[in-house]
């Protein structure tokens, strides 16, 4: 299978990149399944139902979230009727929505997607390791699914790496999100999982992690409250990771993808 994971989509600029590039990438790379992290899609904070529909119409198959999952209060309602939208699996019991789902591609292949949130330097959550273990036991790669994708939404690179090695050999891809800067460590781990510590963001990189520069700089220099953060609105770079799996569901090829905007371009060969 050919998989694409797209890093955190930030604001209007990121949404425009999804609409422009995903349909082309699906055709050019013959993609079977596309996941995008959409937790910053609505003005930098959360996601709305209309935006989720726009992503799906552009060719995204699954949208993962993170610590801003419910910043748009409407998400508390529409997430219940949207299996394509995943909030972190390790939210407390009773939280609306779901943190994992088994999808089927048009060719009949089954893809398990899991979304977990880290606990280092972030809000207190249930144990992400135990949450992943439970899902993998219920839906083992190669038996109940043909591919498995784990979005690790976390601040600490150490926690992302630990979760990836924990799932290695049992997922096709373990990918970090949340810090909005693409790391240069994409590779295949010893037991066959593709990995990158952070996929980067899909947004305007002439910014402070996707936000217009003025207010973050003002807060750092003056240490006083000010106006709300606003997403930067220049041309966005769509950042992600392309993975091709073998018949066993494990990765046999992994390449970074960067299209548009300010960053150096990187497009996997078809």
N, C-alpha and C positions, 0 to 999 in steps of 0.2 A: 504494500500500500504506500501511497504518497500522501504525507501529512504536512500541514503548515500550521504553525502556532504563531500568532501575531501578538506582540507585546502591548501593554496598557495603552488603550486609545484615549487620547486627551483632547477634549473639547471639539469645537467645530473643525479645526484643522485636521485632527485625527480622523474625524468622521468623514471628511472629504477624501482623505487618503484611502479609507476603506472603500468608499463608493467608486473611486477612480481605479484603484489597482486590483482589488480582489477578483472582479470578473475576468480581468486579463490574466492574472496569475493562475487562476483555476484552469484556464485553457492552456496557457503556455507550459505549465509544469504538470499538466494532467493530474491535478490534485484530486484525491479521493475524499479528503476530510479536512476542514479548516476550523480552527478554534481561535478566538480572539478574546483577550481580556478587556472587558468593557467598563470597568468600575469607575473610570474617570471620564466617561464619554459625555455626560450631561454637564457642560460648564465646568468640567474638572472634578465633579463630585457626584458619583452615582450614575444611574442610567434610568431612562424613561422607557415606557412601552413602545412609543413611536420610534425611538432610536434603536431599540432592540429589533423591531420589525425591519428597519432600514438595513441593519447589519445582515439579517437573514436574507433579505431580498438581494443584497449584493453578493451573496454566496458564502457567507459564514454559516457553519453548521451548528456551532455551540459557542456560547458566550459565558466566560467565567468572570467572577467578581473578586471581592477582597474586603478590606476594612471599610471601604465606602459603599458597600453593597446596598445599604438602605438609606443613603443620604437623601435620595429622592423618595419621599414617603409612599408614593404610588407603587414603588417596587414591592412593598410589603403585601400588596394585593395581587398584582399581575404575575408575580413570580410563581404563584401557586398554579396558574394555568399555562405556564411557559416552561416545558421540560428542556427547551434549548438554553435556558438561563440557569446557571449554577452559582449559588453562593458557597462560601467555604463550608466544607463537610463537618468541621469541628466547631461550628456554632453550637450553643447549648440546645438540648432537646426542646422541641416545640417551636424553634425558629421557623418562620415561613420558608417554603421552598425546599430545595434538595441540594446536596453537595456532590452527588455523583449520579451518572445516568448512563445507560447502555443505548447507544444509537445504532441505527442501521443505515448503511450507505445504499445508493441506488443499485449497486452490484450485489447487495445482500451481505456485505461484510459488517461485522459488529465491532463497534468502537466504544470502549469504556473511557469516560472522562471523569476525572476527580479534581476537585478544587479544595485545597486546604490552606489555612492561614498559620503563619508562624507565631511563636509566643515570645521570642526575644525582642525586646524594645517595642513591643506591640501590646494591644489589649490582651487581657487574660482570656484564654480560650481553652476548650477541651484539648486533650493530647492529640496532636496531628499524627503522630506515629501510630497510635492505637486506631485512629480513624481510618488511616490508609490500610493498615493490616486487616481490618474487618472487611473493607471493600474488596481487597485483593483475594481474600479467602473465599468470598462469596462469588467472585467473578474472575477466576484465574485466566491469565493470558494463555492462549493456545487451546483452551478448553471451552470457556464460556464467551471469550471475545477474541477477535483477530488482531486487535491493537488496543493499547491502553496508554492514556495520556494523563500525566499528573502535573497540574499547575500548583506550584509552591509559592504562595503569596506571602513573602516574608522580608523582613528588614536585614537580618544577619546572613551574610554569605555562608557562615559556618553551619547554620541551621538548614539552609537550602542544600548544601552539600551532604550533610548527614542524612536528610530525608531522601535525597537522590540515591545515595549508596544503599540505604535501607530498602529501597524499592528496586534496585538494580537487578536485572534478570527477570523481573516480574512486570515491568512496564516497557512500552516502546520508547517513551519520552518522559523525562522528568525535567521540567523547565521552571526557572525562577521568574517571578514578576515582582512588581511593587517599587523598585528603586529607580526605574525609568532611565537607566543608563546601560546600554548593551555591553556585556562583558565579552572578552576574547577567548573564553575557555570552552567553546562548543567542541564536543567530542563524543565518542562512544565509550561508556564506562566498561569495566572489565567483564561484566556479565551481559552486556548487550543493550543497555538503555542509552539512548541519546540524551545529552545533558548540556545545559548552559545555565550559569548562575543567574543571569538576568537577560531576558530577551530584549530589554530596552523598551522604550515607549514608541507609540505611533502618534507623533505630534511634532510641533515646531521646536527644533533644537536650539534656536536662537532665543533661549528662555532659561528659566531656572526650573528644571525638571517639568517643563511644559507650561509653566506659568509666566505671565508677563513679568519682566525682570524688576520693574521699579518697586513694587510692594515687597517682595522678598528681601531685596537689598535694604530698603528702608527699615524693615523689621530687624535685620541683622545689625544694622549700624545704630539704630535709635532705641531698640528694645521697648517700644511702646506699641499699643494697639493702633491699627489703621484701617484702611479699606480692605475688603475681601480680596482674596486671590482671584485673578481672572486669567483664563488660558491665553497663551500667546496665539496669535492668529496668522502667522506667516506660513509658508509652505511646509508641509509636514513630511517627515521621513517615516515610511512604513517599515518598522523593524520586526523581524521575526526569525524563526528557525524552520528550515525545511528538513524533513526526515523521510527517508525511504526505508521500509521494513522488508524483511524476508518472510518466507512462508511460516516461520515460527513466531512472527510478530515482533521480533527484536530488530533493532536498527542495524542497517548495513551501510547507510550513507547519511551524513548530517552536514548541512551547510548553512551558514548565516545568510540572511536575506535583508537587504536594505534598498529601498526604492524611493526616489524623490527627495526633496528637501535638501538639508545642509550636509548630511553625512556622506562619506564615501559610499558609492553604490556597490552592491553585491547581489548578483542574481544567479542562482544555481542554473547549471546547464539543464536543458529540457531532457 
